[in-house]
C-alpha cells in the first residue's frame, strides 16, 4: 500500500500543549482525510508541516514518499494548497492570477483555458474572471484560491479551514470535487473545525486535542462509537443561558444562541426527561429535532467534552 502521508513520532511544539506533540499516523493514497479539532489543537501546524512551511522539531514526516521541501519544485508541484487566508496579485484579474499558477505548475498551455473555464464556472465566478482581484469580496478570493490549487489536478490537495467564507452553493460543488478526486484515487487532506461538513466529505479522520490524536479511523468506525446515542436539537423561543443539565442519560450539551445541541443515550425514555428539565429551568421551547448523532458528537465524546457547551 502506498501512503500519501507517513508520520512517526512527529513533534513541532511552540508551547506546552500547542503544536504537534509526538504524533504518528499513516494516510493511504486516495483518501479524503480530515484533521478535526478545536482552535489551537494543532490542525494548522499540520498544514505548515505538510506544505514544508515549517519542519518538525523531532520525528520523521514523509509526503508522497519524500521529506517535504518547500524549495523543491518537483515536490511542491505535486501539491495543491488552500490556506485559511487568500494571497493574490490584487492588480491582476482572477483569470490572470489562475493562469500564472497554471503555467508555473506546468499545465499544458492549450489545456489552461478550458480547465480554468470549468473551474471558474463551478466557483460561480465566470462573469467576474476578468475583473481585478482588488474588486473581489472575501468569499470570491477564497474561491479563487481553490481554482489556483485545483488547476493542475494535484496528487495531494491540502485544505486549511476550507468552509470559511464560502456560500452553500460552492460548498456543494466542493463536495462534488472532493468526491470526484476520491473516486479517481487522488488524496485530499482537510484541516478544520466544521464537523458537519467534514463528515459529509471525508472518508476517514483524526480527532486532535492539545497537539495529540485522540481518535482516528474511517467515518464508519468513528460514527460507530456514537451508535448508542441520539442527537436532540432544542430551539428556544428566547435566549436564556442554559446551565449544564445534571441528568443521567445526557452525555454532552452545547449551546449556540437559542439552539442547544444535546447528545442523549439512545432510547425513547430519555427525550421526555430532557424536555422536562428544560421546562423546569424556565426555557420556552419552540422546536425539537431528533436525529442520529454525527461526527461532531463523536468528537465531543472522544475528546472528553461531556456535559459541556459553548454559548454565543
Rosetta blueprint (number, residue, H / E / L):
1 X L
2 X L
3 X E
4 X E
5 X E
6 X E
7 X E
8 X E
9 X E
10 X E
11 X E
12 X E
13 X E
14 X E
15 X E
16 X L
17 X L
18 X E
19 X E
20 X E
21 X E
22 X E
23 X E
24 X E
25 X E
26 X E
27 X E
28 X E
29 X L
30 X L
31 X L
32 X E
33 X E
34 X E
35 X E
36 X E
37 X E
38 X L
39 X L
40 X L
41 X L
42 X L
43 X H
44 X H
45 X H
46 X H
47 X H
48 X H
49 X H
50 X H
51 X L
52 X L
53 X L
54 X L
55 X L
56 X L
57 X L
58 X E
59 X E
60 X E
61 X E
62 X E
63 X E
64 X L
65 X L
66 X E
67 X L
68 X L
69 X L
70 X L
71 X L
72 X L
73 X H
74 X H
75 X H
76 X H
77 X L
78 X L
79 X E
80 X E
81 X E
82 X E
83 X L
84 X L
85 X L
86 X L
87 X L
88 X L
89 X L
90 X L
91 X L
92 X L
93 X E
94 X H
95 X H
96 X H
97 X H
98 X H
99 X H
100 X H
101 X H
102 X H
103 X H
104 X H
105 X L
106 X L
107 X L
108 X L
109 X H
110 X H
111 X H
112 X H
113 X H
114 X H
115 X H
116 X H
117 X H
118 X H
119 X H
120 X H
121 X H
122 X H
123 X L
124 X L
125 X L
126 X H
127 X H
128 X H
129 X L
130 X L
131 X L
132 X E
133 X H
134 X H
135 X H
136 X L
137 X L
138 X H
139 X H
140 X H
141 X H
142 X H
143 X H
144 X H
145 X H
146 X H
147 X H
148 X H
149 X H
150 X H
151 X L
152 X L
153 X L
154 X L
155 X L
156 X E
157 X E
158 X E
159 X E
160 X E
161 X L
162 X L
163 X L
164 X L
165 X L
166 X L
167 X L
168 X H
169 X H
170 X H
171 X H
172 X H
173 X H
174 X H
175 X H
176 X H
177 X H
178 X H
179 X H
180 X H
181 X H
182 X H
183 X H
184 X L
185 X L
186 X L
187 X E
188 X E
189 X E
190 X E
191 X E
192 X E
193 X L
194 X L
195 X H
196 X H
197 X H
198 X H
199 X H
200 X H
201 X H
202 X L
203 X L
204 X E
205 X E
206 X E
207 X E
208 X E
209 X E
210 X L
211 X L
212 X E
213 X E
214 X E
215 X E
216 X E
217 X E
218 X E
219 X H
220 X H
221 X H
222 X H
223 X H
224 X H
225 X L
226 X L
227 X L
228 X L
229 X E
230 X E
231 X E
232 X E
233 X E
234 X E
235 X E
236 X E
237 X L
238 X L
239 X L
240 X L
241 X L
242 X L
243 X L
244 X L
245 X L
246 X L
247 X L
248 X L
249 X L
250 X E
251 X E
252 X E
253 X E
254 X E
255 X E
256 X E
257 X L
258 X L
259 X E
260 X E
261 X E
262 X E
263 X E
264 X E
265 X E
266 X L
267 X L
268 X H
269 X H
270 X H
271 X H
272 X H
273 X H
274 X H
275 X H
276 X H
277 X H
278 X H
279 X H
280 X H
281 X L
282 X L
283 X L
284 X L
285 X E
286 X E
287 X E
288 X E
289 X E
290 X E
291 X E
292 X E
293 X L
294 X L
295 X H
296 X H
297 X H
298 X H
299 X H
300 X H
301 X H
302 X H
303 X L
304 X L
305 X L
306 X L
307 X L
308 X L
309 X L
310 X L
311 X L
312 X L
